[in-house]
Amino acid sequence: MKFKFKIDENTTLDDVQAHLDALWSTNVKEIPLNYLRRIIEFLGAIQVQATGSIVRFKHPLLEKYPQYLGFFSIHKIHKGGDKDEVRMVDFKKYLYPALILIIEEKKKSNIE
């Protein structure tokens, strides 16, 4: 799969959700972190400091959920240079549910 998703002023939450659903069903082992980071930042999450190979993000809409407390994180795999990747298993288990929850909360409160 080519990891391309154009984000511009016309991109909607439904577009992002459809793309994440398509990404969920792809048959790849790893996803480029920079590709995911663009989607995460579009949803309004900011990257915060973490240690080691963990990448941690904060989003205010997740603060009311006890399993998140405003934060979600993912383990990155360093491939050399600026090539960091995320395992598909980790994406499905940790990142995807948090991103879908952010999208649902934004739709409930009519935030674009």
Protein Blocks (a to p, Z undefined) as FASTA:
>chain_A
ZZdddddfkbcfklmmmmmmmmmmpccfbdcfklmmmmmmmnopacdddehjbdcdddfk
lmmpmklnopacdddddebhjlccddfklmmmmmmmmmmmmmmmmmmnopZZ
